[in-house]
Amino acid sequence: MPDGSGIDALKKLRASGINLPVLIVTARDRLDDKVIGLDAGADDYLIKPFELKELFARVRALFRRSEGQSSNVIRHKNFNLDVSKRLLLMNDTTINLTMREFAIFHRLILRAGEIVSRQQLLSDMYAWNDEFGSNTLEVYIHNLRGKLGKHSIVTIRGQGYRLE
């Protein structure tokens, strides 16, 4: 992976409160590698080479085990973002967000603590196929800060924004 190992990505995913089923598919066949992967939050571990029939059976088993358990809630500090319900809770208080505020906050919470480029946020906004002024993103960030606290989203000059 270009930005770190799969294990690092998995740990970050789990730390964010995302509980999607994860199957590690790898050529690493040492016992220590399996233990590290499973301890990092993987639900299963499959070593290459393998038969497709086995892969499909393992995926079906993962979905059976996760039925009713999967969560679309992303957690970061005092924020709980329920993606399926489009609901943000801050300290157990519902925060009403517009569709665009939700899209921006969703991107920021997925990469909480990291810089999200202005360009990435703009591309999320342009997905709505609307025309935007040059400062539209800044207006939405300002509105989010008003709802979440002025220090919740930090501007990194010349780079983008970071959810603290």
DSSP file (Angstrom, degrees, kcal/mol; ACC not computed):
  #  RESIDUE AA STRUCTURE BP1 BP2  ACC     N-H-->O    O-->H-N    N-H-->O    O-->H-N    TCO  KAPPA ALPHA  PHI   PSI    X-CA   Y-CA   Z-CA
    1    1 A M    >         0   0    0      0, 0.0     3,-1.1     0, 0.0     5,-0.0   0.000 360.0 360.0 360.0 140.1    0.0    0.0    0.0
    2    2 A P  T 3   +     0   0    0      0, 0.0     3,-0.1     0, 0.0     0, 0.0   0.828 360.0  42.9 -67.5 -31.9    1.4    3.4   -0.9
    3    3 A D  T 3  S-     0   0    0      1,-0.2     2,-0.2     2,-0.0     0, 0.0  -0.093 128.3 -56.4-107.5  35.4    0.6    5.1    2.4
    4    4 A G  S <  S-     0   0    0     -3,-1.1    -1,-0.2     4,-0.0     2,-0.1  -0.732  79.6 -39.8 123.4-173.6    1.6    2.4    4.9
    5    5 A S     >  -     0   0    0     -2,-0.2     4,-2.0     1,-0.1     5,-0.1  -0.417  47.0-116.0 -87.7 163.4    0.8   -1.2    5.5
    6    6 A G  H  > S+     0   0    0      1,-0.2     4,-2.5     2,-0.2     5,-0.2   0.844 118.0  57.2 -63.0 -33.8   -2.5   -2.9    5.3
    7    7 A I  H  > S+     0   0    0      2,-0.2     4,-2.6     1,-0.2    -1,-0.2   0.911 105.7  49.6 -64.2 -42.4   -2.2   -3.6    9.1
    8    8 A D  H  > S+     0   0    0      2,-0.2     4,-2.2     1,-0.2    -2,-0.2   0.919 111.7  48.6 -61.5 -43.5   -1.8    0.1    9.7
    9    9 A A  H  X S+     0   0    0     -4,-2.0     4,-2.4     1,-0.2    -2,-0.2   0.897 111.4  50.3 -63.3 -40.5   -4.9    0.9    7.6
   10   10 A L  H  X S+     0   0    0     -4,-2.5     4,-2.6     2,-0.2     5,-0.2   0.916 109.4  50.1 -64.7 -43.8   -6.8   -1.8    9.5
   11   11 A K  H  X S+     0   0    0     -4,-2.6     4,-2.6     1,-0.2    -1,-0.2   0.910 112.1  48.2 -60.5 -41.9   -5.8   -0.5   12.9
   12   12 A K  H  X S+     0   0    0     -4,-2.2     4,-1.5     2,-0.2    -2,-0.2   0.903 110.4  51.9 -65.6 -41.3   -6.9    3.0   11.8
   13   13 A L  H  <>S+     0   0    0     -4,-2.4     5,-1.9     1,-0.2     3,-0.2   0.935 113.5  43.4 -58.9 -48.2  -10.2    1.7   10.5
   14   14 A R  H ><5S+     0   0    0     -4,-2.6     3,-1.5     1,-0.2    -2,-0.2   0.876 110.1  55.6 -67.8 -37.9  -10.9   -0.1   13.8
   15   15 A A  H 3<5S+     0   0    0     -4,-2.6    -1,-0.2     1,-0.3    -2,-0.2   0.794 102.9  57.7 -65.1 -26.8   -9.8    2.9   15.8
   16   16 A S  T 3<5S-     0   0    0     -4,-1.5    59,-3.4    -3,-0.2    -1,-0.3   0.510 121.1-110.1 -79.8  -4.8  -12.4    5.0   13.9
   17   17 A G  T < 5 +     0   0    0     -3,-1.5     2,-0.6     1,-0.3    56,-0.3   0.582  69.8 144.8  87.5   9.7  -15.1    2.6   15.1
   18   18 A I      < -     0   0    0     -5,-1.9    -1,-0.3    -6,-0.2    -2,-0.1  -0.738  25.2-176.5 -85.6 122.3  -15.7    1.1   11.6
   19   19 A N        +     0   0    0     52,-0.7    -1,-0.1    -2,-0.6     3,-0.1  -0.130  22.7 147.6-114.6  36.5  -16.6   -2.5   12.1
   20   20 A L        -     0   0    0      1,-0.1     2,-0.1    50,-0.1    -2,-0.0  -0.383  60.7 -93.3 -65.5 149.1  -16.9   -3.8    8.6
   21   21 A P        -     0   0    0      0, 0.0     2,-0.4     0, 0.0    -1,-0.1  -0.437  45.1-160.2 -64.1 137.3  -15.8   -7.4    8.1
   22   22 A V        -     0   0    0     19,-0.2    21,-2.6    -2,-0.1    22,-1.3  -0.984  13.5-173.6-127.3 126.5  -12.2   -7.7    7.0
   23   23 A L  E     -a   44   0A   0     -2,-0.4     2,-0.5    20,-0.2    22,-0.2  -0.977  17.9-145.2-116.2 117.7  -10.5  -10.6    5.3
   24   24 A I  E     -a   45   0A   0     20,-2.3    22,-3.5    -2,-0.5     2,-0.5  -0.729  13.6-169.8 -83.8 126.1   -6.7  -10.3    4.9
   25   25 A V  E     +a   46   0A   0     -2,-0.5     2,-0.3    20,-0.2    22,-0.2  -0.976  28.3 138.5-116.6 116.9   -5.6  -11.9    1.6
   26   26 A T  E     -a   47   0A   0     20,-2.3    22,-3.1    -2,-0.5    -2,-0.0  -0.955  61.7-126.0-153.7 164.3   -1.8  -12.2    1.6
   27   27 A A  S    S+     0   0    0     -2,-0.3     2,-0.6    20,-0.2    20,-0.1   0.513  77.5 111.1 -90.8  -8.3    1.2  -14.3    0.7
   28   28 A R        +     0   0    0      1,-0.2    -2,-0.1     5,-0.1    20,-0.0  -0.555  38.4 169.8 -71.1 114.9    2.6  -13.9    4.2
   29   29 A D        +     0   0    0     -2,-0.6    -1,-0.2    18,-0.1     2,-0.1   0.340  29.7 118.6-113.9   6.7    2.3  -17.3    5.7
   30   30 A R     >  -     0   0    0      1,-0.1     4,-1.8     4,-0.0     3,-0.3  -0.469  68.7-125.7 -73.7 146.8    4.2  -17.1    9.0
   31   31 A L  H  > S+     0   0    0      1,-0.2     4,-2.5     2,-0.2     5,-0.2   0.892 111.0  56.4 -57.3 -41.8    2.2  -17.7   12.2
   32   32 A D  H  > S+     0   0    0      1,-0.2     4,-2.5     2,-0.2    -1,-0.2   0.885 105.1  51.8 -59.9 -39.2    3.4  -14.3   13.6
   33   33 A D  H  > S+     0   0    0     -3,-0.3     4,-2.4     2,-0.2    -1,-0.2   0.908 110.0  48.9 -63.8 -41.8    1.9  -12.5   10.5
   34   34 A K  H  X S+     0   0    0     -4,-1.8     4,-2.6     2,-0.2     5,-0.2   0.935 112.2  48.1 -62.1 -46.2   -1.4  -14.2   11.0
   35   35 A V  H  X S+     0   0    0     -4,-2.5     4,-2.8     1,-0.2     5,-0.2   0.914 111.6  49.8 -62.5 -43.8   -1.5  -13.3   14.7
   36   36 A I  H  X S+     0   0    0     -4,-2.5     4,-1.6     2,-0.2    -1,-0.2   0.927 112.8  47.4 -60.7 -45.6   -0.6   -9.7   14.0
   37   37 A G  H  <>S+     0   0    0     -4,-2.4     5,-2.0     2,-0.2     4,-0.4   0.919 115.3  43.6 -62.9 -45.6   -3.3   -9.4   11.3
   38   38 A L  H ><5S+     0   0    0     -4,-2.6     3,-1.1     1,-0.2    -2,-0.2   0.895 113.5  51.1 -69.1 -39.4   -6.0  -11.0   13.5
   39   39 A D  H 3<5S+     0   0    0     -4,-2.8    -1,-0.2     1,-0.2    -2,-0.2   0.779 103.0  61.1 -67.7 -25.6   -5.0   -9.0   16.6
   40   40 A A  T 3<5S-     0   0    0     -4,-1.6    -1,-0.2    -5,-0.2   -26,-0.2   0.628 133.4 -85.8 -75.6 -12.6   -5.1   -5.8   14.5
   41   41 A G  T < 5S+     0   0    0     -3,-1.1   -19,-0.2    -4,-0.4    -3,-0.2   0.462  76.9 146.3 124.5   2.6   -8.8   -6.4   13.8
   42   42 A A      < -     0   0    0     -5,-2.0    -1,-0.3     1,-0.1   -19,-0.2  -0.409  38.0-152.2 -68.4 148.0   -9.1   -8.8   10.9
   43   43 A D  S    S+     0   0    0    -21,-2.6     2,-0.3     1,-0.2   -20,-0.2   0.692  76.5   3.8 -91.3 -22.5  -11.9  -11.2   11.0
   44   44 A D  E     -a   23   0A   0    -22,-1.3   -20,-2.3    -7,-0.1     2,-0.4  -0.968  61.6-144.4-157.4 166.1  -10.2  -13.8    8.8
   45   45 A Y  E     -a   24   0A   0     -2,-0.3     2,-0.4   -22,-0.2   -20,-0.2  -0.986  12.4-173.1-143.5 123.7   -6.9  -14.5    7.1
   46   46 A L  E     -a   25   0A   0    -22,-3.5   -20,-2.3    -2,-0.4     2,-0.4  -0.981  14.0-144.9-125.9 129.0   -6.3  -16.2    3.8
   47   47 A I  E     -a   26   0A   0     -2,-0.4   -20,-0.2   -22,-0.2   -18,-0.1  -0.758  32.2 -89.4 -97.7 134.8   -2.9  -17.1    2.4
   48   48 A K  S    S+     0   0    0    -22,-3.1     2,-0.1    -2,-0.4     3,-0.0  -0.536 101.0  49.3 -76.5 149.0   -2.1  -17.0   -1.3
   49   49 A P  S    S+     0   0    0      0, 0.0     2,-0.3     0, 0.0    -2,-0.1   0.689  79.8 150.5 -75.6 158.5   -2.4  -19.1   -3.4
   50   50 A F        -     0   0    0     -2,-0.1     2,-0.3    -4,-0.1    -2,-0.1  -0.952  47.8-101.3-147.4 163.5   -5.9  -20.2   -2.7
   51   51 A E    >>  -     0   0    0     -2,-0.3     4,-1.8     1,-0.1     3,-0.7  -0.717  26.9-130.9 -87.3 139.1   -8.9  -21.6   -4.5
   52   52 A L  H 3> S+     0   0    0     -2,-0.3     4,-2.8     1,-0.2     5,-0.2   0.848 107.5  63.0 -57.8 -34.2  -11.6  -19.1   -5.4
   53   53 A K  H 3> S+     0   0    0      1,-0.2     4,-1.9     2,-0.2    -1,-0.2   0.896 104.4  46.7 -58.3 -40.9  -14.2  -21.5   -3.9
   54   54 A E  H <> S+     0   0    0     -3,-0.7     4,-2.5     2,-0.2    -1,-0.2   0.914 110.7  52.1 -68.2 -42.9  -12.5  -21.1   -0.5
   55   55 A L  H  X S+     0   0    0     -4,-1.8     4,-2.4     1,-0.2    -2,-0.2   0.940 110.8  47.5 -57.8 -48.2  -12.4  -17.3   -0.8
   56   56 A F  H  X S+     0   0    0     -4,-2.8     4,-2.5     1,-0.2    -1,-0.2   0.893 111.2  51.2 -62.0 -40.2  -16.1  -17.1   -1.7
   57   57 A A  H  X S+     0   0    0     -4,-1.9     4,-2.2    -5,-0.2    -1,-0.2   0.904 110.6  48.7 -64.1 -41.0  -17.0  -19.5    1.3
   58   58 A R  H  X S+     0   0    0     -4,-2.5     4,-2.4     2,-0.2    -2,-0.2   0.896 111.0  50.0 -66.4 -39.7  -14.9  -17.3    3.7
   59   59 A V  H  X S+     0   0    0     -4,-2.4     4,-2.2     2,-0.2    -2,-0.2   0.923 110.4  50.0 -64.7 -43.5  -16.6  -14.1    2.4
   60   60 A R  H  X S+     0   0    0     -4,-2.5     4,-2.3     1,-0.2    -2,-0.2   0.916 110.6  50.5 -59.9 -41.8  -20.1  -15.7    2.8
   61   61 A A  H  X S+     0   0    0     -4,-2.2     4,-2.5     1,-0.2    -2,-0.2   0.899 108.1  52.8 -63.4 -41.0  -19.1  -16.7    6.4
   62   62 A L  H  X S+     0   0    0     -4,-2.4     4,-2.0     1,-0.2    -1,-0.2   0.925 110.5  47.2 -60.1 -44.1  -17.9  -13.2    7.2
   63   63 A F  H  X S+     0   0    0     -4,-2.2     4,-1.1     2,-0.2    -1,-0.2   0.880 110.4  52.2 -67.6 -36.7  -21.2  -11.7    6.0
   64   64 A R  H  < S+     0   0    0     -4,-2.3     3,-0.5     1,-0.2    -1,-0.2   0.932 112.6  45.5 -62.3 -44.1  -23.2  -14.3    8.0
   65   65 A R  H  < S+     0   0    0     -4,-2.5    -2,-0.2     1,-0.2    -1,-0.2   0.830 115.3  46.9 -67.9 -32.0  -21.3  -13.5   11.2
   66   66 A S  H >X S+     0   0    0     -4,-2.0     3,-2.6    -5,-0.2     4,-1.7   0.570  78.3 124.3 -91.5  -7.3  -21.6   -9.7   10.7
   67   67 A E  T 3< S+     0   0    0     -4,-1.1    -3,-0.0    -3,-0.5    -4,-0.0  -0.299  89.1   2.9 -55.3 127.8  -25.3   -9.6    9.9
   68   68 A G  T 34 S+     0   0    0      1,-0.1    -1,-0.3     2,-0.0    -2,-0.1   0.355 123.3  76.4  78.7  -7.8  -27.0   -7.2   12.3
   69   69 A Q  T <4  +     0   0    0     -3,-2.6    -2,-0.2     2,-0.0    -1,-0.1   0.687  62.9 105.3-106.1 -23.7  -23.6   -6.3   13.8
   70   70 A S     <  -     0   0    0     -4,-1.7     2,-0.4     1,-0.1   -50,-0.1  -0.267  55.5-153.7 -65.4 146.7  -22.1   -4.0   11.3
   71   71 A S        -     0   0    0      2,-0.1   -52,-0.7   -54,-0.1   -51,-0.1  -0.953  22.8-164.5-124.0 137.7  -22.1   -0.4   12.2
   72   72 A N        +     0   0    0     -2,-0.4    11,-2.8   -54,-0.1     2,-0.5   0.041  58.9 116.7-103.0  24.1  -22.0    2.6   10.0
   73   73 A V  E     -B   82   0B   0    -56,-0.3     2,-0.5     9,-0.2     9,-0.2  -0.832  49.3-161.1 -98.5 125.5  -21.0    4.8   12.9
   74   74 A I  E     -B   81   0B   0      7,-2.9     7,-3.0    -2,-0.5     2,-0.4  -0.916  11.3-159.7-105.3 127.4  -17.7    6.5   12.7
   75   75 A R  E     +B   80   0B   0    -59,-3.4     2,-0.3    -2,-0.5     5,-0.2  -0.884  20.5 163.1-113.5 137.9  -16.3    7.7   16.1
   76   76 A H  E >   -B   79   0B   0      3,-2.3     3,-2.9    -2,-0.4   -60,-0.1  -0.861  65.6 -56.1-152.0 116.6  -13.7   10.3   16.8
   77   77 A K  T 3  S-     0   0    0     -2,-0.3    -1,-0.1     1,-0.3    87,-0.0  -0.292 125.2 -10.4  50.2-119.0  -13.3   11.9   20.2
   78   78 A N  T 3  S+     0   0    0     -3,-0.1    13,-2.3    12,-0.1     2,-0.4   0.273 118.3  96.7 -93.8  13.2  -16.7   13.3   21.1
   79   79 A F  E <   -BC  76  90B   0     -3,-2.9    -3,-2.3    11,-0.2     2,-0.4  -0.855  45.7-177.6-105.5 136.8  -18.2   12.8   17.6
   80   80 A N  E     -BC  75  89B   0      9,-2.5     9,-2.7    -2,-0.4     2,-0.7  -0.958   8.7-169.0-128.4 112.5  -20.3    9.9   16.5
   81   81 A L  E     -BC  74  88B   0     -7,-3.0    -7,-2.9    -2,-0.4     2,-0.9  -0.901   7.3-161.0-107.6 112.5  -21.3   10.1   12.8
   82   82 A D  E  >> -BC  73  87B   0      5,-3.2     5,-2.1    -2,-0.7     4,-0.9  -0.818   6.4-171.1 -92.5 105.1  -23.9    7.6   11.7
   83   83 A V  T  45S+     0   0    0    -11,-2.8     3,-0.3    -2,-0.9    -1,-0.2   0.893  80.9  50.8 -67.8 -41.6  -23.5    7.4    8.0
   84   84 A S  T  45S+     0   0    0      1,-0.2    -1,-0.2   -12,-0.2   -11,-0.1   0.850 119.6  36.2 -68.5 -32.8  -26.6    5.4    7.2
   85   85 A K  T  45S-     0   0    0      2,-0.1    -1,-0.2   -13,-0.1    -2,-0.2   0.493 103.3-129.8 -94.1  -4.7  -28.9    7.7    9.2
   86   86 A R  T  <5 +     0   0    0     -4,-0.9     2,-0.4    -3,-0.3    11,-0.2   0.946  60.0 144.1  52.4  52.3  -27.0   10.8    8.2
   87   87 A L  E   < -C   82   0B   0     -5,-2.1    -5,-3.2     9,-0.1     2,-0.5  -0.979  37.6-162.6-128.7 130.3  -26.8   11.8   11.9
   88   88 A L  E     -CD  81  95B   0      7,-0.7     7,-2.9    -2,-0.4     2,-0.5  -0.957   5.9-169.6-113.4 127.5  -24.0   13.5   13.8
   89   89 A L  E     -CD  80  94B   0     -9,-2.7    -9,-2.5    -2,-0.5     2,-0.5  -0.959   3.6-172.7-112.7 133.4  -23.9   13.3   17.6
   90   90 A M  E >  S-CD  79  93B   0      3,-2.8     3,-1.5    -2,-0.5   -11,-0.2  -0.980  82.7 -16.1-124.4 117.1  -21.5   15.5   19.5
   91   91 A N  T 3  S-     0   0    0    -13,-2.3    -1,-0.1    -2,-0.5   -12,-0.1   0.910 129.1 -56.5  52.1  43.5  -21.4   14.7   23.2
   92   92 A D  T 3  S+     0   0    0    -14,-0.3     2,-0.5     1,-0.2    -1,-0.3   0.626 114.6 120.3  64.5  16.2  -24.7   12.8   22.7
   93   93 A T  E <   -D   90   0B   0     -3,-1.5    -3,-2.8     2,-0.0     2,-0.2  -0.943  68.0-118.7-110.2 130.9  -26.3   16.0   21.2
   94   94 A T  E     -D   89   0B   0     -2,-0.5     2,-0.5    -5,-0.2    -5,-0.2  -0.492  24.0-158.8 -69.9 130.7  -27.7   15.8   17.7
   95   95 A I  E     -D   88   0B   0     -7,-2.9    -7,-0.7    -2,-0.2     2,-0.5  -0.960  13.3-137.1-111.2 119.8  -26.0   18.3   15.3
   96   96 A N        -     0   0    0     -2,-0.5     2,-0.4    -9,-0.1    -9,-0.1  -0.653  26.5-176.4 -80.5 125.3  -28.1   19.2   12.2
   97   97 A L        -     0   0    0     -2,-0.5     2,-0.0   -11,-0.2    -9,-0.0  -0.937  24.0-124.8-121.7 144.1  -25.9   19.3    9.1
   98   98 A T     >  -     0   0    0     -2,-0.4     4,-2.6     1,-0.1     5,-0.2  -0.293  41.0 -98.6 -71.2 170.4  -26.8   20.2    5.5
   99   99 A M  H  > S+     0   0    0      1,-0.2     4,-2.3     2,-0.2     5,-0.1   0.915 125.5  44.9 -60.2 -42.7  -26.1   17.6    2.9
  100  100 A R  H  > S+     0   0    0      2,-0.2     4,-2.5     1,-0.2    -1,-0.2   0.893 111.9  51.2 -71.6 -38.7  -22.8   19.4    1.9
  101  101 A E  H  > S+     0   0    0      2,-0.2     4,-2.9     1,-0.2     5,-0.2   0.914 110.9  50.4 -60.9 -41.4  -21.8   19.9    5.5
  102  102 A F  H  X S+     0   0    0     -4,-2.6     4,-2.9     2,-0.2    -2,-0.2   0.931 109.9  49.5 -61.6 -45.9  -22.4   16.3    6.1
  103  103 A A  H  X S+     0   0    0     -4,-2.3     4,-1.9     2,-0.2    -2,-0.2   0.908 114.0  45.4 -61.0 -43.0  -20.3   15.3    3.0
  104  104 A I  H  X S+     0   0    0     -4,-2.5     4,-2.2     2,-0.2    -2,-0.2   0.939 115.2  46.3 -66.6 -46.8  -17.4   17.5    4.1
  105  105 A F  H  X S+     0   0    0     -4,-2.9     4,-3.0     1,-0.2     5,-0.3   0.886 109.1  56.2 -64.6 -37.8  -17.5   16.3    7.8
  106  106 A H  H  X S+     0   0    0     -4,-2.9     4,-1.9    -5,-0.2    -1,-0.2   0.934 109.3  46.1 -58.1 -46.8  -17.7   12.7    6.6
  107  107 A R  H  X S+     0   0    0     -4,-1.9     4,-1.0     1,-0.2    -1,-0.2   0.917 114.3  48.6 -62.4 -42.8  -14.5   13.2    4.6
  108  108 A L  H  < S+     0   0    0     -4,-2.2     3,-0.4     1,-0.2    55,-0.3   0.901 111.3  47.9 -66.4 -41.4  -12.8   14.9    7.6
  109  109 A I  H >< S+     0   0    0     -4,-3.0     3,-1.3     1,-0.2    -1,-0.2   0.831 105.5  59.0 -72.6 -29.8  -13.8   12.3   10.2
  110  110 A L  H 3< S+     0   0    0     -4,-1.9    -1,-0.2    -5,-0.3    -2,-0.2   0.814 119.0  31.4 -64.0 -27.7  -12.7    9.4    7.9
  111  111 A R  T >< S+     0   0    0     -4,-1.0     3,-2.5    -3,-0.4    -1,-0.3  -0.130  89.0 170.6-120.0  35.2   -9.2   11.0    8.0
  112  112 A A  T <   +     0   0    0     -3,-1.3    52,-0.1     1,-0.3     3,-0.1  -0.167  69.0  18.3 -52.4 135.3   -9.4   12.5   11.5
  113  113 A G  T 3  S+     0   0    0     50,-2.0     2,-0.3     1,-0.3    -1,-0.3   0.303 110.8  95.4  84.9  -9.5   -6.1   13.9   12.6
  114  114 A E  S <  S-     0   0    0     -3,-2.5    49,-0.5    -6,-0.3     2,-0.5  -0.748  83.9-101.9-110.2 159.3   -4.8   14.0    9.1
  115  115 A I        -     0   0    0     -2,-0.3     2,-0.6    47,-0.1    47,-0.2  -0.690  30.2-160.0 -80.6 127.4   -4.7   16.9    6.6
  116  116 A V  E     -E  161   0C   0     45,-3.5    45,-2.5    -2,-0.5    43,-0.1  -0.949  25.2-120.3-106.7 122.9   -7.4   16.6    4.0
  117  117 A S  E  >  -E  160   0C   0     -2,-0.6     4,-2.0    43,-0.2    43,-0.3  -0.215   9.4-125.2 -66.4 151.2   -6.6   18.8    1.0
  118  118 A R  H  > S+     0   0    0     41,-0.8     4,-2.6     1,-0.2     5,-0.2   0.883 113.4  56.9 -57.6 -39.7   -8.8   21.6   -0.2
  119  119 A Q  H  > S+     0   0    0      2,-0.2     4,-2.4     1,-0.2    -1,-0.2   0.889 104.7  50.7 -62.4 -40.6   -8.9   19.9   -3.6
  120  120 A Q  H  > S+     0   0    0      2,-0.2     4,-1.8     1,-0.2    -1,-0.2   0.926 112.5  46.2 -63.7 -44.5  -10.2   16.6   -2.1
  121  121 A L  H  X S+     0   0    0     -4,-2.0     4,-2.0     1,-0.2    -2,-0.2   0.892 112.1  51.3 -65.6 -38.9  -13.0   18.5   -0.3
  122  122 A L  H  X S+     0   0    0     -4,-2.6     4,-2.9     1,-0.2    -1,-0.2   0.900 107.1  53.0 -64.3 -39.8  -13.8   20.5   -3.4
  123  123 A S  H  X S+     0   0    0     -4,-2.4     4,-0.7     1,-0.2    -1,-0.2   0.870 107.8  51.7 -65.5 -34.0  -14.0   17.3   -5.5
  124  124 A D  H  < S+     0   0    0     -4,-1.8     3,-0.5     1,-0.2    -1,-0.2   0.910 112.5  46.1 -63.7 -41.2  -16.5   15.9   -2.9
  125  125 A M  H >< S+     0   0    0     -4,-2.0     3,-1.9     1,-0.2     5,-0.4   0.890 106.7  57.1 -69.0 -39.2  -18.5   19.1   -3.2
  126  126 A Y  H >< S+     0   0    0     -4,-2.9     3,-2.1     1,-0.3    -1,-0.2   0.678  87.2  79.0 -68.0 -15.1  -18.4   19.1   -7.0
  127  127 A A  T 3< S+     0   0    0     -4,-0.7    -1,-0.3    -3,-0.5    -2,-0.2   0.717  83.4  65.2 -62.1 -18.7  -20.0   15.6   -6.9
  128  128 A W  T <  S-     0   0    0     -3,-1.9    -1,-0.3    -4,-0.2    -2,-0.2   0.519 105.7-131.6 -81.8  -4.7  -23.2   17.5   -6.4
  129  129 A N    <   +     0   0    0     -3,-2.1     2,-0.3     1,-0.2    -3,-0.1   0.810  60.8 132.1  59.1  33.9  -22.9   19.0   -9.9
  130  130 A D        -     0   0    0     -5,-0.4     2,-0.3    -4,-0.0    -1,-0.2  -0.749  62.5-105.6-108.8 161.1  -23.6   22.6   -8.7
  131  131 A E        -     0   0    0     -2,-0.3     2,-0.4    -3,-0.1    -1,-0.0  -0.668  38.4-163.7 -83.3 141.4  -21.7   25.7   -9.4
  132  132 A F        -     0   0    0     -2,-0.3     2,-0.1     2,-0.0    -6,-0.0  -0.962  15.1-128.4-129.0 145.0  -19.6   27.0   -6.6
  133  133 A G    >   -     0   0    0     -2,-0.4     3,-1.3     1,-0.1     4,-0.3  -0.322  40.1 -98.1 -78.0 171.9  -17.9   30.4   -5.9
  134  134 A S  T 3  S+     0   0    0      1,-0.3     4,-0.2     2,-0.1     3,-0.2   0.746 122.9  39.7 -67.1 -23.2  -14.2   30.5   -5.0
  135  135 A N  T 3> S+     0   0    0      1,-0.1     4,-1.9     2,-0.1    -1,-0.3   0.196  79.7 110.2-111.7  17.7  -14.9   30.7   -1.3
  136  136 A T  H <> S+     0   0    0     -3,-1.3     4,-2.1     1,-0.2     5,-0.2   0.911  79.2  50.5 -59.7 -44.7  -17.8   28.2   -1.0
  137  137 A L  H  > S+     0   0    0     -4,-0.3     4,-2.6     1,-0.2    -1,-0.2   0.921 108.6  52.5 -60.1 -43.4  -15.7   25.6    0.8
  138  138 A E  H  > S+     0   0    0      1,-0.2     4,-2.5     2,-0.2    -1,-0.2   0.867 107.1  53.2 -61.2 -36.4  -14.5   28.2    3.3
  139  139 A V  H  X S+     0   0    0     -4,-1.9     4,-2.4     2,-0.2    -1,-0.2   0.929 110.5  46.3 -64.2 -45.0  -18.2   29.1    4.0
  140  140 A Y  H  X S+     0   0    0     -4,-2.1     4,-2.5     2,-0.2    -2,-0.2   0.900 112.4  50.0 -65.7 -39.8  -19.1   25.5    4.7
  141  141 A I  H  X S+     0   0    0     -4,-2.6     4,-2.7     2,-0.2    -2,-0.2   0.924 110.6  50.9 -62.6 -43.2  -16.0   25.1    7.0
  142  142 A H  H  X S+     0   0    0     -4,-2.5     4,-1.9     1,-0.2    -2,-0.2   0.921 110.7  48.5 -58.8 -45.1  -17.0   28.3    8.8
  143  143 A N  H  X S+     0   0    0     -4,-2.4     4,-1.4     2,-0.2    -2,-0.2   0.903 110.9  50.5 -63.4 -41.4  -20.6   26.9    9.2
  144  144 A L  H  X S+     0   0    0     -4,-2.5     4,-2.8     1,-0.2     3,-0.3   0.922 108.6  51.8 -62.7 -43.5  -19.2   23.6   10.5
  145  145 A R  H  X S+     0   0    0     -4,-2.7     4,-2.4     1,-0.2    -1,-0.2   0.882 106.5  55.0 -60.3 -37.1  -17.0   25.4   13.0
  146  146 A G  H  < S+     0   0    0     -4,-1.9    -1,-0.2     1,-0.2    -2,-0.2   0.847 115.8  37.7 -63.1 -33.7  -20.0   27.3   14.2
  147  147 A K  H  < S+     0   0    0     -4,-1.4    -2,-0.2    -3,-0.3    -1,-0.2   0.799 128.2  31.9 -86.5 -31.3  -21.8   24.1   14.9
  148  148 A L  H  < S-     0   0    0     -4,-2.8    -3,-0.2     1,-0.2    -2,-0.2   0.575 122.1 -81.2-105.6 -12.5  -18.9   22.0   16.2
  149  149 A G    ><  -     0   0    0     -4,-2.4     3,-1.9    -5,-0.3     4,-0.5  -0.005  38.5 -99.0 111.6 137.5  -16.7   24.5   17.9
  150  150 A K  T 3  S+     0   0    0      1,-0.3     3,-0.2     2,-0.1    -4,-0.1   0.704 120.9  48.8 -66.3 -19.0  -14.2   26.9   16.3
  151  151 A H  T 3  S+     0   0    0      1,-0.2    -1,-0.3    -6,-0.1    13,-0.2   0.368  86.6  87.8 -99.6   5.8  -11.2   24.7   17.2
  152  152 A S  S <  S+     0   0    0     -3,-1.9    12,-2.9     1,-0.2     2,-0.5   0.863  93.0  39.3 -72.8 -35.5  -12.7   21.4   15.9
  153  153 A I  E    S-F  163   0C   0     -4,-0.5     2,-0.4    10,-0.2    10,-0.2  -0.972  78.4-158.2-119.2 122.2  -11.5   22.0   12.3
  154  154 A V  E     -F  162   0C   0      8,-3.0     8,-2.2    -2,-0.5     2,-0.5  -0.824  12.0-134.7-103.9 135.3   -8.0   23.4   11.8
  155  155 A T  E     -F  161   0C   0     -2,-0.4     2,-0.8     6,-0.2     6,-0.2  -0.777  11.0-158.7 -85.4 126.6   -6.9   25.2    8.7
  156  156 A I  E >>  -F  160   0C   0      4,-3.1     3,-2.8    -2,-0.5     4,-2.3  -0.905  32.0-119.2-105.1 102.5   -3.4   24.1    7.6
  157  157 A R  T 34 S+     0   0    0     -2,-0.8     4,-0.0     1,-0.3    -2,-0.0  -0.098  89.3   0.1 -51.6 127.2   -2.3   27.0    5.4
  158  158 A G  T 34 S+     0   0    0      1,-0.1    -1,-0.3     2,-0.1   -41,-0.0   0.407 130.9  61.1  77.7  -2.0   -1.7   26.0    1.8
  159  159 A Q  T <4 S-     0   0    0     -3,-2.8   -41,-0.8     1,-0.3     2,-0.3   0.727  98.8-105.1-122.3 -46.1   -2.5   22.4    2.5
  160  160 A G  E  <  -EF 117 156C   0     -4,-2.3    -4,-3.1   -43,-0.3     2,-0.3  -0.981  45.1 -44.4 155.0-142.0   -6.1   21.9    3.6
  161  161 A Y  E     -EF 116 155C   0    -45,-2.5   -45,-3.5    -2,-0.3     2,-0.4  -0.907  33.9-158.4-132.5 155.5   -8.0   21.1    6.8
  162  162 A R  E     - F   0 154C   0     -8,-2.2    -8,-3.0    -2,-0.3     2,-0.6  -0.998  17.1-135.0-137.7 132.4   -7.7   18.7    9.7
  163  163 A L  E       F   0 153C   0    -49,-0.5   -50,-2.0    -2,-0.4   -10,-0.2  -0.770 360.0 360.0 -83.1 122.6  -10.4   17.5   12.1
  164  164 A E              0   0    0    -12,-2.9    -1,-0.1    -2,-0.6   -11,-0.1   0.453 360.0 360.0 -82.0 360.0   -8.9   17.7   15.6
